[in-house]
Amino acid sequence: MRKYLTTTALLLTLSVAVFAQDDFVSLDKQSYDCYMRGDYKNLKKVGNKLLAKGIDYYYLRMRLGILAYNNQRYPSAVRHFKRALDLSLMDTISQEYIYYSYLFSGRDADANLYLESIPWDKRNSTLQSIAKPGIVDLFAGGSITAYNGTSYIPSIVSNQYYEDVKDGLGFSAGLASYFSSRLKADFVYSRYQKSGTVYTSQSPAGRNLDFAQNQVYAKLTEYIFPGWAISGFGHLALYSDGRSVSQQGNGRSSKQTKTEYIGGVGLSKSGWKVRGGANVSFSNFSGSSQTRGEGYLTYLPFGNLNFYLTSGGMYQTDKHWGNSYQVNQEVGFKVFKFLWLELGVVGGDAFLYARNQGLAMNNSFQVPTTTAYSNLIVLLGKHVSVNLSPYYSENNLYLWNFDTYSKTDRQAVNAFGCSFKLTYKIR
């Protein structure tokens, strides 16, 4: 009897093993067929069946990883390629896929950090050929804005100010450079000019507004951990509004130049599907002082740049003018292989403010209550991209009283404009 039971148990074990082997062969063939067809959806189903049976092997992970990558499902791709590396010490391709998954999902810094973590002798020829830290982006751009103006002529008393802008013209150029895989610097020079009429107690009948402002911006970012970054930034503005100051003793006059600045620090987190950041800054616009906090949150439902939603806001306190705010909402999506479109709206009552870690500066008394814009991004090959951004803005203009720090006589002015940016990506 004992011999009979032993024989029966061995036969059952053998039959189960043979069935499991047949099951594996069948599922493996199905996974291979799905991979060859590029059928990512059904490959995932077959892969889940194999993994549920405790069957996990290198080629399954590679098939899942490559098709996830080809379908721009970068979070899944990285997960499968990292497991493939665990299953094969001879793997030389998974690291390359992981690097480009970070890069093409918009996580450039994490791509650099991952590359740095790979010993030189473990990198394949493609990873070894990637340029060392240095200048990565160069850009130049401009903007033009036209205001519809008003027929309002203020009655100036005491220390009051009213500015009726007719048009604005801007230019900017800059670069981004990595000093190391963890340390990045951004530098931007910009110039902004606007013309119109300005009314003050010195010029109650109005005088030509000949405003020119030169700006220099710098930001230093350190990537402390994968996905995490801290930054410090500063923005310096030197401007003249066309007023002349007499030079005693020589009978001549020169334009008066003023200096204003922003300084702040920020923290950001970049994940596959959720990215966000916050910063605080201080400025000294228009003889006052402002302290502000800003934050944003971006949601990428597919873990790539094919579709994303961004919400943000800024709240500030001004020493003389009180509190103000601004909020924004944006949606972006891929239209074609080399074309993206972003649509956004900005609203609030802020003036004398800054956004985007101090990069966008509005040190004027114009109040853009609502702005609607679009941003068309065109990739022209591997290195060149063009951004074209038309926008419409509703602005409130006021008669400002610098004795009582109050505003009256609101005037609504509409503005239409467009900005242009050309970027050359070195690597």
VOTORLO-813786 format. One record per residue (C-alpha): x negated, y, z negated; chain; residue number from 1. Coordinates in Angstrom, 2 decimals. Last residue first. Layout:
PT | c1 | c2 | c3 | chaine | num
PT | X | Y | Z | A | NUM $
...
END
This chain:
PT | c1 | c2 | c3 | chaine | num
PT | -22.03 | 67.59 | 25.99 | A | 427 $
PT | -22.54 | 71.09 | 27.40 | A | 426 $
PT | -18.89 | 72.02 | 27.32 | A | 425 $
PT | -18.35 | 75.16 | 29.39 | A | 424 $
PT | -15.29 | 77.12 | 28.37 | A | 423 $
PT | -13.39 | 79.78 | 30.34 | A | 422 $
PT | -10.76 | 81.75 | 28.45 | A | 421 $
PT | -7.95 | 83.97 | 29.72 | A | 420 $
PT | -5.41 | 86.06 | 27.85 | A | 419 $
PT | -2.09 | 87.42 | 29.03 | A | 418 $
PT | 0.15 | 90.24 | 27.95 | A | 417 $
PT | 3.61 | 91.61 | 27.48 | A | 416 $
PT | 4.58 | 94.04 | 24.75 | A | 415 $
PT | 7.88 | 95.20 | 23.30 | A | 414 $
PT | 8.24 | 98.21 | 21.01 | A | 413 $
PT | 10.74 | 98.71 | 18.20 | A | 412 $
PT | 10.40 | 102.03 | 16.32 | A | 411 $
PT | 10.82 | 102.25 | 12.54 | A | 410 $
PT | 11.14 | 105.78 | 11.19 | A | 409 $
PT | 9.60 | 105.21 | 7.74 | A | 408 $
PT | 6.54 | 103.68 | 6.04 | A | 407 $
PT | 5.20 | 104.08 | 2.51 | A | 406 $
PT | 1.81 | 104.43 | 0.91 | A | 405 $
PT | 2.85 | 107.61 | -0.96 | A | 404 $
PT | -0.06 | 109.77 | 0.17 | A | 403 $
PT | -0.98 | 107.73 | 3.24 | A | 402 $
PT | 2.48 | 108.05 | 4.81 | A | 401 $
PT | 2.91 | 105.82 | 7.85 | A | 400 $
PT | 5.43 | 106.61 | 10.59 | A | 399 $
PT | 6.25 | 103.14 | 11.76 | A | 398 $
PT | 5.84 | 100.85 | 14.77 | A | 397 $
PT | 7.52 | 97.45 | 14.87 | A | 396 $
PT | 6.39 | 94.99 | 17.51 | A | 395 $
PT | 8.10 | 92.35 | 19.63 | A | 394 $
PT | 5.53 | 90.24 | 21.48 | A | 393 $
PT | 5.46 | 88.29 | 24.72 | A | 392 $
PT | 2.60 | 86.00 | 25.71 | A | 391 $
PT | 0.72 | 84.53 | 28.68 | A | 390 $
PT | -2.14 | 82.17 | 27.80 | A | 389 $
PT | -4.46 | 80.71 | 30.45 | A | 388 $
PT | -7.15 | 78.37 | 29.12 | A | 387 $
PT | -9.74 | 76.98 | 31.55 | A | 386 $
PT | -11.95 | 73.96 | 30.98 | A | 385 $
PT | -15.40 | 72.99 | 32.28 | A | 384 $
PT | -17.68 | 70.10 | 31.35 | A | 383 $
PT | -16.22 | 66.80 | 32.52 | A | 382 $
PT | -14.26 | 68.08 | 35.51 | A | 381 $
PT | -12.03 | 71.13 | 35.63 | A | 380 $
PT | -9.82 | 70.52 | 32.60 | A | 379 $
PT | -6.81 | 72.85 | 32.57 | A | 378 $
PT | -5.26 | 74.15 | 29.37 | A | 377 $
PT | -2.08 | 76.25 | 29.71 | A | 376 $
PT | -1.20 | 78.09 | 26.53 | A | 375 $
PT | 2.27 | 79.49 | 26.01 | A | 374 $
PT | 3.34 | 82.37 | 23.83 | A | 373 $
PT | 6.16 | 83.83 | 21.80 | A | 372 $
PT | 5.42 | 86.60 | 19.31 | A | 371 $
PT | 7.83 | 88.00 | 16.75 | A | 370 $
PT | 7.37 | 90.72 | 14.12 | A | 369 $
PT | 4.07 | 92.04 | 15.46 | A | 368 $
PT | 3.48 | 94.95 | 13.03 | A | 367 $
PT | 1.08 | 97.55 | 14.40 | A | 366 $
PT | -0.83 | 99.39 | 11.69 | A | 365 $
PT | -4.21 | 98.10 | 12.88 | A | 364 $
PT | -6.88 | 95.77 | 11.49 | A | 363 $
PT | -5.53 | 92.76 | 13.40 | A | 362 $
PT | -8.31 | 90.16 | 13.39 | A | 361 $
PT | -8.18 | 86.66 | 14.86 | A | 360 $
PT | -11.38 | 84.82 | 13.88 | A | 359 $
PT | -10.87 | 85.23 | 10.14 | A | 358 $
PT | -10.30 | 81.57 | 9.42 | A | 357 $
PT | -7.56 | 81.37 | 12.06 | A | 356 $
PT | -5.73 | 84.53 | 11.00 | A | 355 $
PT | -6.49 | 88.07 | 9.84 | A | 354 $
PT | -4.33 | 90.93 | 8.51 | A | 353 $
PT | -3.89 | 94.71 | 8.51 | A | 352 $
PT | -0.25 | 94.14 | 9.43 | A | 351 $
PT | 2.11 | 91.31 | 8.47 | A | 350 $
PT | 5.90 | 91.33 | 8.82 | A | 349 $
PT | 6.47 | 87.81 | 10.09 | A | 348 $
PT | 6.85 | 85.60 | 13.13 | A | 347 $
PT | 4.76 | 83.48 | 15.46 | A | 346 $
PT | 6.10 | 81.22 | 18.22 | A | 345 $
PT | 4.35 | 78.48 | 20.16 | A | 344 $
PT | 4.14 | 76.46 | 23.33 | A | 343 $
PT | 1.10 | 74.40 | 24.31 | A | 342 $
PT | 0.61 | 72.74 | 27.69 | A | 341 $
PT | -2.12 | 70.30 | 28.66 | A | 340 $
PT | -3.46 | 69.45 | 32.12 | A | 339 $
PT | -6.25 | 67.14 | 33.30 | A | 338 $
PT | -4.47 | 63.77 | 33.25 | A | 337 $
PT | -1.05 | 65.35 | 33.54 | A | 336 $
PT | 1.37 | 67.04 | 31.17 | A | 335 $
PT | -0.36 | 66.39 | 27.84 | A | 334 $
PT | 1.48 | 67.91 | 24.91 | A | 333 $
PT | 1.34 | 70.76 | 22.44 | A | 332 $
PT | 3.92 | 72.11 | 20.01 | A | 331 $
PT | 3.38 | 75.21 | 17.90 | A | 330 $
PT | 4.98 | 76.84 | 14.87 | A | 329 $
PT | 3.80 | 80.01 | 13.14 | A | 328 $
PT | 4.32 | 81.94 | 9.92 | A | 327 $
PT | 3.20 | 85.44 | 8.89 | A | 326 $
PT | 3.33 | 87.24 | 5.56 | A | 325 $
PT | 3.18 | 90.59 | 3.80 | A | 324 $
PT | 2.64 | 91.93 | 0.30 | A | 323 $
PT | 2.03 | 95.48 | -0.90 | A | 322 $
PT | 0.72 | 98.46 | 1.05 | A | 321 $
PT | -1.92 | 99.92 | -1.25 | A | 320 $
PT | -3.98 | 97.02 | -2.62 | A | 319 $
PT | -2.71 | 94.62 | 0.03 | A | 318 $
PT | -1.54 | 91.10 | -0.81 | A | 317 $
PT | -1.54 | 88.35 | 1.77 | A | 316 $
PT | 0.43 | 85.33 | 2.92 | A | 315 $
PT | -0.45 | 83.26 | 5.97 | A | 314 $
PT | 1.34 | 80.36 | 7.60 | A | 313 $
PT | 1.00 | 77.27 | 9.69 | A | 312 $
PT | 2.88 | 74.50 | 11.46 | A | 311 $
PT | 1.35 | 72.38 | 14.20 | A | 310 $
PT | 2.93 | 69.64 | 16.28 | A | 309 $
PT | 1.05 | 67.21 | 18.51 | A | 308 $
PT | 1.46 | 65.17 | 21.68 | A | 307 $
PT | -1.07 | 63.59 | 24.05 | A | 306 $
PT | -3.97 | 64.59 | 21.81 | A | 305 $
PT | -4.29 | 61.22 | 20.09 | A | 304 $
PT | -3.19 | 59.50 | 16.87 | A | 303 $
PT | 0.23 | 58.71 | 18.31 | A | 302 $
PT | 2.31 | 60.91 | 15.97 | A | 301 $
PT | -0.24 | 63.75 | 15.88 | A | 300 $
PT | 0.87 | 66.06 | 13.06 | A | 299 $
PT | -0.96 | 69.31 | 12.40 | A | 298 $
PT | -0.79 | 71.25 | 9.13 | A | 297 $
PT | -1.96 | 74.83 | 8.62 | A | 296 $
PT | -2.97 | 77.11 | 5.77 | A | 295 $
PT | -3.81 | 80.72 | 5.03 | A | 294 $
PT | -4.41 | 82.69 | 1.84 | A | 293 $
PT | -4.96 | 86.42 | 1.75 | A | 292 $
PT | -6.63 | 89.21 | -0.18 | A | 291 $
PT | -6.50 | 92.69 | 1.32 | A | 290 $
PT | -8.28 | 95.93 | 0.50 | A | 289 $
PT | -7.49 | 99.53 | 1.47 | A | 288 $
PT | -9.40 | 102.16 | 3.43 | A | 287 $
PT | -8.01 | 100.92 | 6.74 | A | 286 $
PT | -9.04 | 97.25 | 6.43 | A | 285 $
PT | -11.25 | 96.09 | 3.56 | A | 284 $
PT | -10.99 | 92.29 | 3.86 | A | 283 $
PT | -10.88 | 89.18 | 1.64 | A | 282 $
PT | -10.35 | 85.58 | 2.64 | A | 281 $
PT | -8.84 | 82.29 | 1.49 | A | 280 $
PT | -8.70 | 79.13 | 3.54 | A | 279 $
PT | -6.57 | 76.04 | 4.05 | A | 278 $
PT | -6.71 | 73.01 | 6.29 | A | 277 $
PT | -4.77 | 70.27 | 7.95 | A | 276 $
PT | -4.85 | 67.19 | 10.07 | A | 275 $
PT | -2.41 | 64.30 | 10.08 | A | 274 $
PT | -2.30 | 61.44 | 12.57 | A | 273 $
PT | -5.89 | 60.24 | 12.84 | A | 272 $
PT | -7.23 | 62.28 | 9.97 | A | 271 $
PT | -9.02 | 65.63 | 9.89 | A | 270 $
PT | -9.24 | 67.47 | 6.55 | A | 269 $
PT | -10.15 | 71.13 | 6.16 | A | 268 $
PT | -11.52 | 73.50 | 3.52 | A | 267 $
PT | -12.09 | 77.24 | 3.95 | A | 266 $
PT | -14.15 | 80.19 | 2.72 | A | 265 $
PT | -13.82 | 83.93 | 3.32 | A | 264 $
PT | -15.21 | 87.27 | 4.42 | A | 263 $
PT | -13.60 | 89.99 | 6.53 | A | 262 $
PT | -15.11 | 93.35 | 7.49 | A | 261 $
PT | -14.57 | 96.98 | 8.38 | A | 260 $
PT | -16.97 | 99.61 | 9.71 | A | 259 $
PT | -16.18 | 103.08 | 10.98 | A | 258 $
PT | -17.73 | 105.15 | 13.75 | A | 257 $
PT | -17.00 | 108.87 | 14.18 | A | 256 $
PT | -17.52 | 110.17 | 17.68 | A | 255 $
PT | -20.08 | 112.88 | 18.10 | A | 254 $
PT | -20.12 | 116.66 | 18.02 | A | 253 $
PT | -22.45 | 119.44 | 19.12 | A | 252 $
PT | -23.01 | 122.91 | 17.74 | A | 251 $
PT | -26.57 | 122.10 | 16.71 | A | 250 $
PT | -26.63 | 123.16 | 13.07 | A | 249 $
PT | -23.88 | 120.96 | 11.74 | A | 248 $
PT | -22.89 | 117.99 | 13.91 | A | 247 $
PT | -19.14 | 118.13 | 14.41 | A | 246 $
PT | -17.17 | 114.88 | 14.04 | A | 245 $
PT | -15.15 | 113.71 | 17.02 | A | 244 $
PT | -12.04 | 111.55 | 17.02 | A | 243 $
PT | -11.91 | 108.89 | 19.72 | A | 242 $
PT | -10.66 | 106.01 | 17.58 | A | 241 $
PT | -14.12 | 104.55 | 16.95 | A | 240 $
PT | -14.79 | 101.01 | 15.82 | A | 239 $
PT | -17.23 | 98.63 | 14.19 | A | 238 $
PT | -15.79 | 95.27 | 13.13 | A | 237 $
PT | -17.54 | 92.51 | 11.14 | A | 236 $
PT | -16.09 | 89.03 | 10.70 | A | 235 $
PT | -17.35 | 86.48 | 8.19 | A | 234 $
PT | -16.91 | 82.77 | 7.66 | A | 233 $
PT | -17.72 | 79.99 | 5.22 | A | 232 $
PT | -16.71 | 76.42 | 5.88 | A | 231 $
PT | -16.00 | 73.11 | 4.17 | A | 230 $
PT | -15.31 | 69.91 | 6.09 | A | 229 $
PT | -13.70 | 66.52 | 5.46 | A | 228 $
PT | -12.85 | 63.84 | 8.05 | A | 227 $
PT | -15.98 | 61.76 | 7.46 | A | 226 $
PT | -17.62 | 63.37 | 4.41 | A | 225 $
PT | -19.42 | 66.70 | 3.84 | A | 224 $
PT | -19.00 | 68.11 | 7.31 | A | 223 $
PT | -20.54 | 71.56 | 6.83 | A | 222 $
PT | -19.16 | 74.51 | 8.76 | A | 221 $
PT | -20.76 | 77.94 | 9.27 | A | 220 $
PT | -18.61 | 80.64 | 10.84 | A | 219 $
PT | -19.72 | 83.87 | 12.50 | A | 218 $
PT | -17.78 | 86.76 | 14.02 | A | 217 $
PT | -19.06 | 90.01 | 15.55 | A | 216 $
PT | -16.64 | 92.74 | 16.61 | A | 215 $
PT | -16.87 | 95.88 | 18.70 | A | 214 $
PT | -13.87 | 98.23 | 18.60 | A | 213 $
PT | -12.86 | 100.98 | 21.01 | A | 212 $
PT | -9.91 | 103.32 | 20.51 | A | 211 $
PT | -9.29 | 106.30 | 22.78 | A | 210 $
PT | -5.93 | 107.49 | 21.48 | A | 209 $
PT | -5.14 | 110.75 | 23.22 | A | 208 $
PT | -3.85 | 113.46 | 20.94 | A | 207 $
PT | -0.50 | 114.24 | 19.35 | A | 206 $
PT | 1.32 | 117.42 | 18.45 | A | 205 $
PT | 0.62 | 116.86 | 14.75 | A | 204 $
PT | -3.14 | 116.47 | 15.41 | A | 203 $
PT | -4.90 | 117.00 | 12.02 | A | 202 $
PT | -1.81 | 115.76 | 10.15 | A | 201 $
PT | -1.81 | 112.77 | 12.47 | A | 200 $
PT | -0.15 | 111.69 | 15.72 | A | 199 $
PT | -1.78 | 109.14 | 18.05 | A | 198 $
PT | -1.13 | 108.67 | 21.74 | A | 197 $
PT | -2.04 | 105.75 | 23.97 | A | 196 $
PT | -5.14 | 103.68 | 24.66 | A | 195 $
PT | -6.54 | 100.42 | 23.39 | A | 194 $
PT | -9.96 | 98.79 | 23.55 | A | 193 $
PT | -11.18 | 95.50 | 22.09 | A | 192 $
PT | -14.66 | 94.02 | 22.18 | A | 191 $
PT | -15.67 | 90.55 | 21.11 | A | 190 $
PT | -18.79 | 88.67 | 20.05 | A | 189 $
PT | -18.37 | 85.14 | 18.75 | A | 188 $
PT | -20.70 | 82.75 | 16.88 | A | 187 $
PT | -19.77 | 79.28 | 15.64 | A | 186 $
PT | -22.17 | 77.18 | 13.55 | A | 185 $
PT | -22.14 | 73.45 | 12.80 | A | 184 $
PT | -23.84 | 71.40 | 10.06 | A | 183 $
PT | -23.30 | 67.70 | 9.49 | A | 182 $
PT | -24.70 | 66.17 | 12.71 | A | 181 $
PT | -27.47 | 68.75 | 12.56 | A | 180 $
PT | -27.88 | 72.37 | 13.64 | A | 179 $
PT | -24.77 | 71.89 | 15.75 | A | 178 $
PT | -23.90 | 74.80 | 18.02 | A | 177 $
PT | -20.78 | 76.64 | 19.12 | A | 176 $
PT | -20.95 | 79.61 | 21.45 | A | 175 $
PT | -19.38 | 82.97 | 22.10 | A | 174 $
PT | -17.86 | 85.50 | 24.43 | A | 173 $
PT | -14.96 | 87.92 | 24.05 | A | 172 $
PT | -13.24 | 90.69 | 26.01 | A | 171 $
PT | -10.10 | 92.70 | 25.24 | A | 170 $
PT | -7.88 | 95.32 | 26.84 | A | 169 $
PT | -4.91 | 97.08 | 25.27 | A | 168 $
PT | -2.12 | 99.22 | 26.65 | A | 167 $
PT | 0.30 | 102.01 | 25.76 | A | 166 $
PT | -0.11 | 102.30 | 22.00 | A | 165 $
PT | 2.00 | 104.84 | 20.07 | A | 164 $
PT | 0.26 | 105.40 | 16.71 | A | 163 $
PT | 1.83 | 107.37 | 13.88 | A | 162 $
PT | 0.02 | 108.74 | 10.82 | A | 161 $
PT | 1.00 | 110.90 | 7.85 | A | 160 $
PT | -0.94 | 112.93 | 5.27 | A | 159 $
PT | 1.33 | 115.96 | 4.79 | A | 158 $
PT | 4.08 | 116.43 | 7.38 | A | 157 $
PT | 4.23 | 115.09 | 10.93 | A | 156 $
PT | 7.48 | 115.29 | 12.83 | A | 155 $
PT | 7.27 | 112.20 | 14.99 | A | 154 $
PT | 7.73 | 112.05 | 18.76 | A | 153 $
PT | 9.76 | 109.01 | 19.84 | A | 152 $
PT | 10.04 | 108.45 | 23.59 | A | 151 $
PT | 8.93 | 104.86 | 23.16 | A | 150 $
PT | 6.29 | 102.54 | 24.62 | A | 149 $
PT | 6.74 | 99.54 | 26.95 | A | 148 $
PT | 3.44 | 98.04 | 25.79 | A | 147 $
PT | 0.96 | 96.37 | 28.17 | A | 146 $
PT | -1.61 | 93.79 | 27.00 | A | 145 $
PT | -4.75 | 92.47 | 28.71 | A | 144 $
PT | -7.02 | 89.68 | 27.50 | A | 143 $
PT | -10.51 | 88.36 | 28.14 | A | 142 $
PT | -12.66 | 85.29 | 28.05 | A | 141 $
PT | -16.09 | 83.78 | 27.72 | A | 140 $
PT | -17.18 | 80.40 | 26.40 | A | 139 $
PT | -20.20 | 78.24 | 25.63 | A | 138 $
PT | -19.89 | 74.92 | 23.84 | A | 137 $
PT | -22.24 | 72.20 | 22.52 | A | 136 $
PT | -25.44 | 74.03 | 21.57 | A | 135 $
PT | -27.71 | 71.67 | 19.67 | A | 134 $
PT | -27.61 | 68.31 | 17.92 | A | 133 $
PT | -29.26 | 65.46 | 19.90 | A | 132 $
PT | -27.92 | 64.51 | 23.30 | A | 131 $
PT | -26.26 | 61.16 | 23.84 | A | 130 $
PT | -28.64 | 58.84 | 25.76 | A | 129 $
PT | -29.15 | 56.49 | 22.81 | A | 128 $
PT | -25.40 | 55.92 | 22.62 | A | 127 $
PT | -25.29 | 54.89 | 26.28 | A | 126 $
PT | -28.40 | 52.70 | 26.03 | A | 125 $
PT | -26.99 | 50.66 | 23.16 | A | 124 $
PT | -27.53 | 51.71 | 19.58 | A | 123 $
PT | -28.86 | 49.23 | 16.99 | A | 122 $
PT | -32.52 | 50.28 | 17.39 | A | 121 $
PT | -31.56 | 53.90 | 16.61 | A | 120 $
PT | -29.77 | 53.00 | 13.39 | A | 119 $
PT | -26.03 | 53.82 | 13.53 | A | 118 $
PT | -24.85 | 56.24 | 10.80 | A | 117 $
PT | -25.76 | 59.27 | 12.94 | A | 116 $
PT | -23.33 | 58.13 | 15.61 | A | 115 $
PT | -20.54 | 57.94 | 13.04 | A | 114 $
PT | -21.29 | 61.46 | 11.81 | A | 113 $
PT | -21.30 | 62.78 | 15.36 | A | 112 $
PT | -17.96 | 61.13 | 16.16 | A | 111 $
PT | -16.58 | 62.48 | 12.88 | A | 110 $
PT | -17.57 | 65.99 | 13.98 | A | 109 $
PT | -15.89 | 65.59 | 17.34 | A | 108 $
PT | -12.55 | 64.45 | 15.92 | A | 107 $
PT | -10.42 | 65.55 | 18.89 | A | 106 $
PT | -8.99 | 62.11 | 19.66 | A | 105 $
PT | -11.42 | 61.78 | 22.56 | A | 104 $
PT | -14.48 | 62.05 | 20.29 | A | 103 $
PT | -13.33 | 59.69 | 17.55 | A | 102 $
PT | -12.41 | 57.03 | 20.08 | A | 101 $
PT | -15.64 | 57.79 | 21.95 | A | 100 $
PT | -17.77 | 56.82 | 18.96 | A | 99 $
PT | -15.68 | 53.71 | 18.22 | A | 98 $
PT | -15.96 | 52.52 | 21.82 | A | 97 $
PT | -19.74 | 52.93 | 21.72 | A | 96 $
PT | -19.96 | 51.06 | 18.45 | A | 95 $
PT | -17.94 | 48.20 | 19.94 | A | 94 $
PT | -20.40 | 47.71 | 22.84 | A | 93 $
PT | -23.53 | 46.13 | 21.35 | A | 92 $
PT | -22.05 | 43.10 | 19.53 | A | 91 $
PT | -24.72 | 40.53 | 18.66 | A | 90 $
PT | -23.89 | 40.47 | 14.95 | A | 89 $
PT | -20.41 | 39.30 | 15.80 | A | 88 $
PT | -17.37 | 39.01 | 13.52 | A | 87 $
PT | -17.96 | 42.12 | 11.43 | A | 86 $
PT | -18.54 | 44.18 | 14.58 | A | 85 $
PT | -15.26 | 42.88 | 15.97 | A | 84 $
PT | -13.53 | 44.09 | 12.78 | A | 83 $
PT | -14.86 | 47.60 | 13.41 | A | 82 $
PT | -13.68 | 47.34 | 17.00 | A | 81 $
PT | -10.16 | 46.36 | 15.93 | A | 80 $
PT | -9.75 | 49.26 | 13.47 | A | 79 $
PT | -11.29 | 51.76 | 15.88 | A | 78 $
PT | -8.87 | 50.75 | 18.64 | A | 77 $
PT | -5.87 | 50.94 | 16.33 | A | 76 $
PT | -6.70 | 54.54 | 15.37 | A | 75 $
PT | -7.48 | 55.38 | 19.04 | A | 74 $
PT | -4.24 | 54.38 | 20.66 | A | 73 $
PT | -5.33 | 56.08 | 23.88 | A | 72 $
PT | -3.86 | 53.31 | 26.07 | A | 71 $
PT | -7.34 | 52.36 | 27.30 | A | 70 $
PT | -8.54 | 52.38 | 23.68 | A | 69 $
PT | -5.73 | 50.07 | 22.54 | A | 68 $
PT | -6.52 | 47.86 | 25.54 | A | 67 $
PT | -10.19 | 47.71 | 24.57 | A | 66 $
PT | -9.53 | 47.10 | 20.88 | A | 65 $
PT | -6.99 | 44.32 | 21.32 | A | 64 $
PT | -9.20 | 42.47 | 23.79 | A | 63 $
PT | -12.27 | 43.03 | 21.61 | A | 62 $
PT | -10.44 | 41.85 | 18.50 | A | 61 $
PT | -9.30 | 38.65 | 20.24 | A | 60 $
PT | -12.82 | 38.10 | 21.57 | A | 59 $
PT | -14.36 | 38.29 | 18.11 | A | 58 $
PT | -12.13 | 35.88 | 16.23 | A | 57 $
PT | -9.22 | 35.83 | 13.79 | A | 56 $
PT | -6.89 | 32.88 | 13.32 | A | 55 $
PT | -5.17 | 33.04 | 9.92 | A | 54 $
PT | -1.84 | 31.98 | 11.38 | A | 53 $
PT | -0.50 | 35.54 | 11.00 | A | 52 $
PT | -3.60 | 36.73 | 12.87 | A | 51 $
PT | -2.73 | 34.54 | 15.84 | A | 50 $
PT | 0.89 | 35.68 | 15.91 | A | 49 $
PT | -0.15 | 39.31 | 15.55 | A | 48 $
PT | -2.49 | 38.95 | 18.52 | A | 47 $
PT | 0.30 | 37.51 | 20.65 | A | 46 $
PT | 2.55 | 40.46 | 19.84 | A | 45 $
PT | -0.26 | 42.99 | 20.30 | A | 44 $
PT | -1.09 | 41.47 | 23.68 | A | 43 $
PT | 2.58 | 41.84 | 24.62 | A | 42 $
PT | 2.46 | 45.64 | 24.22 | A | 41 $
PT | -1.05 | 46.04 | 25.61 | A | 40 $
PT | -0.31 | 44.43 | 28.95 | A | 39 $
PT | -3.50 | 45.36 | 30.83 | A | 38 $
PT | -2.93 | 42.35 | 33.09 | A | 37 $
PT | -6.32 | 40.86 | 32.15 | A | 36 $
PT | -5.59 | 41.48 | 28.48 | A | 35 $
PT | -2.17 | 39.88 | 28.67 | A | 34 $
PT | -3.69 | 36.80 | 30.35 | A | 33 $
PT | -6.41 | 36.60 | 27.69 | A | 32 $
PT | -3.88 | 36.87 | 24.88 | A | 31 $
PT | -1.74 | 34.16 | 26.47 | A | 30 $
PT | -4.76 | 31.88 | 26.89 | A | 29 $
PT | -5.66 | 32.41 | 23.22 | A | 28 $
PT | -2.08 | 31.64 | 22.25 | A | 27 $
PT | -2.09 | 28.34 | 24.15 | A | 26 $
PT | -5.54 | 27.28 | 22.98 | A | 25 $
PT | -4.66 | 28.18 | 19.41 | A | 24 $
PT | -1.41 | 26.20 | 19.49 | A | 23 $
PT | -3.22 | 23.21 | 20.97 | A | 22 $
PT | -5.79 | 23.43 | 18.19 | A | 21 $
PT | -3.07 | 23.77 | 15.59 | A | 20 $
PT | -1.25 | 20.75 | 17.07 | A | 19 $
PT | -4.48 | 18.68 | 17.07 | A | 18 $
PT | -5.16 | 19.72 | 13.48 | A | 17 $
PT | -1.61 | 18.87 | 12.44 | A | 16 $
PT | -1.87 | 15.50 | 14.20 | A | 15 $
PT | -5.20 | 14.76 | 12.51 | A | 14 $
PT | -3.83 | 15.63 | 9.10 | A | 13 $
PT | -0.77 | 13.44 | 9.67 | A | 12 $
PT | -2.91 | 10.54 | 10.86 | A | 11 $
PT | -5.22 | 10.87 | 7.86 | A | 10 $
PT | -2.25 | 10.92 | 5.47 | A | 9 $
PT | -0.73 | 7.80 | 7.08 | A | 8 $
PT | -4.02 | 5.91 | 6.85 | A | 7 $
PT | -4.34 | 6.79 | 3.16 | A | 6 $
PT | -0.77 | 5.73 | 2.47 | A | 5 $
PT | -1.32 | 2.36 | 4.21 | A | 4 $
PT | -4.55 | 1.71 | 2.36 | A | 3 $
PT | -2.81 | 2.46 | -0.95 | A | 2 $
PT | 0.00 | 0.00 | 0.00 | A | 1 $
END
